[in-house]
Amino acid sequence: MQEEIIVIGAGMAGLAAATTLQEAGKNVRILEGRNRIGGRTHTDSTLGTSVDLGAAWIHGPIGNPL
């Protein structure tokens, strides 16, 4: 039976880490405390229009890491 790796948090770093581990053939489970993914990066529509909040720029060494 393969070990399971637990990633805590489904923000940008957690999702990138889980993707990298899964691509390496690892069994990954993500635990997130909120009812959505994205961490501090999300879209707020409570005032009737969409406003992007959180990160202003997502970058990686090669293209978009996600």
Short mmCIF file of the C-alpha atoms (twelve columns), coordinates in Angstrom:
data_MODEL
# 
_entry.id   MODEL 
# 
loop_
_atom_site.group_PDB 
_atom_site.id 
_atom_site.type_symbol 
_atom_site.label_atom_id 
_atom_site.label_alt_id 
_atom_site.label_comp_id 
_atom_site.label_asym_id 
_atom_site.label_seq_id 
_atom_site.Cartn_x 
_atom_site.Cartn_y 
_atom_site.Cartn_z 
_atom_site.pdbx_PDB_model_num 
ATOM 1  C CA . MET A 1  0.000   0.000  0.000   1 
ATOM 2  C CA . GLN A 2  1.361   3.399  -1.004  1 
ATOM 3  C CA . GLU A 3  1.805   6.070  1.646   1 
ATOM 4  C CA . GLU A 4  -0.549  9.026  1.534   1 
ATOM 5  C CA . ILE A 5  0.915   12.530 1.656   1 
ATOM 6  C CA . ILE A 6  -1.308  15.151 3.269   1 
ATOM 7  C CA . VAL A 7  -1.095  18.755 2.076   1 
ATOM 8  C CA . ILE A 8  -2.620  21.229 4.516   1 
ATOM 9  C CA . GLY A 9  -4.333  24.117 2.771   1 
ATOM 10 C CA . ALA A 10 -5.766  24.521 -0.732  1 
ATOM 11 C CA . GLY A 11 -4.235  27.927 -1.390  1 
ATOM 12 C CA . MET A 12 -1.839  28.544 -4.261  1 
ATOM 13 C CA . ALA A 13 1.148   26.920 -2.537  1 
ATOM 14 C CA . GLY A 14 -0.841  23.904 -1.356  1 
ATOM 15 C CA . LEU A 15 -2.375  23.294 -4.782  1 
ATOM 16 C CA . ALA A 16 1.002   23.674 -6.512  1 
ATOM 17 C CA . ALA A 17 2.638   21.274 -4.025  1 
ATOM 18 C CA . ALA A 18 -0.156  18.715 -4.412  1 
ATOM 19 C CA . THR A 19 0.049   18.922 -8.211  1 
ATOM 20 C CA . THR A 20 3.821   18.407 -8.183  1 
ATOM 21 C CA . LEU A 21 3.539   15.446 -5.805  1 
ATOM 22 C CA . GLN A 22 0.735   13.846 -7.814  1 
ATOM 23 C CA . GLU A 23 2.708   14.247 -11.055 1 
ATOM 24 C CA . ALA A 24 5.566   12.419 -9.285  1 
ATOM 25 C CA . GLY A 25 3.220   9.484  -8.688  1 
ATOM 26 C CA . LYS A 26 2.451   10.148 -5.029  1 
ATOM 27 C CA . ASN A 27 -0.923  9.573  -3.379  1 
ATOM 28 C CA . VAL A 28 -1.999  13.043 -2.184  1 
ATOM 29 C CA . ARG A 29 -4.851  14.288 -0.013  1 
ATOM 30 C CA . ILE A 30 -5.519  18.022 0.479   1 
ATOM 31 C CA . LEU A 31 -7.099  19.268 3.707   1 
ATOM 32 C CA . GLU A 32 -8.753  22.703 3.577   1 
ATOM 33 C CA . GLY A 33 -10.486 24.499 6.434   1 
ATOM 34 C CA . ARG A 34 -12.729 26.680 4.278   1 
ATOM 35 C CA . ASN A 35 -15.593 25.690 1.996   1 
ATOM 36 C CA . ARG A 36 -13.593 26.707 -1.090  1 
ATOM 37 C CA . ILE A 37 -10.125 26.445 -2.579  1 
ATOM 38 C CA . GLY A 38 -7.795  29.352 -3.319  1 
ATOM 39 C CA . GLY A 39 -6.654  30.529 0.105   1 
ATOM 40 C CA . ARG A 40 -6.526  34.309 0.181   1 
ATOM 41 C CA . THR A 41 -7.106  34.458 -3.583  1 
ATOM 42 C CA . HIS A 42 -10.806 34.516 -4.408  1 
ATOM 43 C CA . THR A 43 -13.604 36.451 -6.086  1 
ATOM 44 C CA . ASP A 44 -16.143 38.300 -3.916  1 
ATOM 45 C CA . SER A 45 -19.581 38.888 -5.456  1 
ATOM 46 C CA . THR A 46 -21.512 39.971 -2.353  1 
ATOM 47 C CA . LEU A 47 -22.184 43.481 -3.717  1 
ATOM 48 C CA . GLY A 48 -23.599 42.271 -7.032  1 
ATOM 49 C CA . THR A 49 -20.368 42.597 -9.015  1 
ATOM 50 C CA . SER A 50 -17.271 40.414 -9.099  1 
ATOM 51 C CA . VAL A 51 -14.156 41.732 -7.358  1 
ATOM 52 C CA . ASP A 52 -10.948 39.681 -7.405  1 
ATOM 53 C CA . LEU A 53 -9.172  39.682 -4.033  1 
ATOM 54 C CA . GLY A 54 -5.839  38.357 -2.832  1 
ATOM 55 C CA . ALA A 55 -2.846  37.816 -5.075  1 
ATOM 56 C CA . ALA A 56 -2.174  40.433 -7.717  1 
ATOM 57 C CA . TRP A 57 0.400   38.389 -9.620  1 
ATOM 58 C CA . ILE A 58 0.932   34.619 -9.849  1 
ATOM 59 C CA . HIS A 59 4.278   33.523 -11.270 1 
ATOM 60 C CA . GLY A 60 6.598   30.580 -11.449 1 
ATOM 61 C CA . PRO A 61 10.034  29.716 -12.833 1 
ATOM 62 C CA . ILE A 62 8.465   28.224 -15.981 1 
ATOM 63 C CA . GLY A 63 5.060   29.576 -16.998 1 
ATOM 64 C CA . ASN A 64 2.129   29.529 -14.610 1 
ATOM 65 C CA . PRO A 65 2.754   27.037 -11.769 1 
ATOM 66 C CA . LEU A 66 -0.927  26.090 -11.691 1 
# 
